[in-house]
Amino acid sequence: MDDTVEVMIPVAPEAAAVLRDARKREAVGRVVSRLLRPDQGKALVLDVMERLSADARAKGLTDQMLEEELTAYNAERRS
């Protein structure tokens, strides 16, 4: 990445393990840079969410199934 600056961001140990790979760090850095641009961040997040939803539907997941998974995930995080 050209014209970049290193910053420290606290992450979960599992994420830190993945980020030991330089290529993955660079990819995450690009995503973070895009997300933090005020004019593009929201559009990028929505685009990613739409792509993930389309991919899930293509694999046979329904909106109800996705909602149930999200509910279960949130319940686990809160307990």
C-alpha positions as CSV (number, residue, x, y, z in Angstrom):
1,M,0.0,0.0,0.0
2,D,1.4,3.4,-0.9
3,D,1.3,6.3,1.4
4,T,0.2,4.4,4.5
5,V,0.8,4.8,8.2
6,E,0.8,2.0,10.8
7,V,-1.6,2.3,13.7
8,M,-2.3,0.1,16.7
9,I,-5.9,-1.2,16.9
10,P,-6.9,-3.6,19.7
11,V,-8.4,-6.9,18.3
12,A,-9.3,-10.3,19.7
13,P,-6.4,-12.8,20.0
14,E,-7.9,-14.9,17.1
15,A,-7.8,-11.8,14.8
16,A,-4.3,-11.0,15.9
17,A,-3.2,-14.5,14.9
18,V,-4.7,-14.0,11.4
19,L,-3.1,-10.6,11.1
20,R,0.4,-12.0,11.4
21,D,0.2,-12.7,7.7
22,A,1.4,-9.5,5.9
23,R,-1.0,-10.0,2.9
24,K,-4.0,-10.2,5.2
25,R,-2.8,-7.1,7.2
26,E,-2.6,-5.2,3.9
27,A,-6.0,-6.3,2.8
28,V,-7.6,-5.4,6.2
29,G,-5.8,-2.1,6.0
30,R,-7.4,-1.3,2.6
31,V,-10.8,-2.2,3.9
32,V,-10.4,-0.1,7.1
33,S,-9.1,2.8,5.0
34,R,-12.2,2.6,2.7
35,L,-14.6,2.2,5.6
36,L,-13.3,5.3,7.3
37,R,-13.7,7.6,4.3
38,P,-16.9,9.5,5.2
39,D,-18.1,9.7,1.6
40,Q,-17.6,6.0,0.8
41,G,-17.7,4.0,4.1
42,K,-21.5,3.6,4.3
43,A,-21.8,2.6,0.6
44,L,-19.0,0.1,1.0
45,V,-20.5,-1.5,4.0
46,L,-23.9,-1.8,2.3
47,D,-22.3,-3.2,-0.8
48,V,-20.5,-5.9,1.2
49,M,-23.7,-6.7,3.1
50,E,-25.6,-7.1,-0.2
51,R,-22.9,-9.3,-1.6
52,L,-22.9,-11.5,1.5
53,S,-26.7,-11.8,1.4
54,A,-26.7,-12.7,-2.3
55,D,-24.0,-15.3,-1.7
56,A,-25.9,-16.8,1.3
57,R,-29.1,-17.0,-0.8
58,A,-27.2,-18.6,-3.7
59,K,-26.1,-21.3,-1.2
60,G,-29.7,-21.9,-0.2
61,L,-30.0,-19.9,3.0
62,T,-33.3,-18.0,3.5
63,D,-33.7,-14.7,5.3
64,Q,-35.4,-16.6,8.2
65,M,-32.3,-18.9,8.5
66,L,-29.9,-15.9,8.5
67,E,-32.0,-14.1,11.1
68,E,-32.0,-17.2,13.3
69,E,-28.2,-17.4,13.0
70,L,-27.8,-13.8,13.8
71,T,-30.1,-14.1,16.8
72,A,-28.2,-17.1,18.1
73,Y,-24.9,-15.3,17.6
74,N,-26.0,-12.2,19.5
75,A,-27.4,-14.4,22.3
76,E,-24.0,-16.1,22.6
77,R,-22.1,-12.8,22.7
78,R,-24.4,-11.5,25.5
79,S,-24.0,-14.5,27.8
